[in-house]
């Protein structure tokens, strides 16, 4: 495990050195940094659909030749979620929905600009040299000693269907340093949606130290303007903990869902489960 992590981090440093050289003569060793590096492998099973696997990775680079004005990011993610800046809680991976590595996932490389502590601009390319751009705004407020609010707004553009936006609003109430109630919401508008696509969840989160977390959530998603406003609702139980030191984490997810498509008269019922390993480097 240590050797694998060292090789993955070594590749990230090599890539950082190569990209840094595009912008000037200052070496990467003079203040360059790799952050938010993650490599994850997951397997998913859903009743009536069978199993599937996915691999995702991402990293962010602070480059000496760009000083503090910009950063570089790269990786492989779900294409729609990457561009729309979908919150992690509502990704297909976390909702145990089917995903094709060939048609849904894409590699990406981009350049970000920090305008302020809570505003940044990002431009990048994804598979097939397809350009996209994002303007992102993120703020947090402590409403009281035990209540917190978070707002995320992303306006994005891609060549295939123009502009869109994703709004995320989260509220959290802490009962103690280890137990909290969270209400998470997201809505995305594009030319492809009838109205907007939305997701919402409410649940309890219990921490056991810094890296062990148990949660149970009720969640729902749908699209306004469609025949079925609530496309799916269900319950999700998740457990996360380190399995080797503090940088290799295991995650187990169990869910029971009630989906319904526009052309189906009644809702289905299905169990789903997922397991994954995430290496942070």
Secondary structure by P-SEA (a helix, b strand, c coil): caaaaaaaaaaaaaaaaaaaaaccccccccccccccbbbbbbccccccbbbbbbcccccccccccccccbbbbbbbccaaaaaaccccccccccccccccccccccccccccccccccccccccccccbbbbbbbbbbbbbcccccbbbbbbbbbbccccccccbbbbbbbbbbcccccbbbbbbbbbbccccccccbbbbbbbbbbccccbbbbcccbbbbbccccccccccbbbbbbbbbcccccbbbbbbbbccccccccccbbbbbbbbbbbccccc
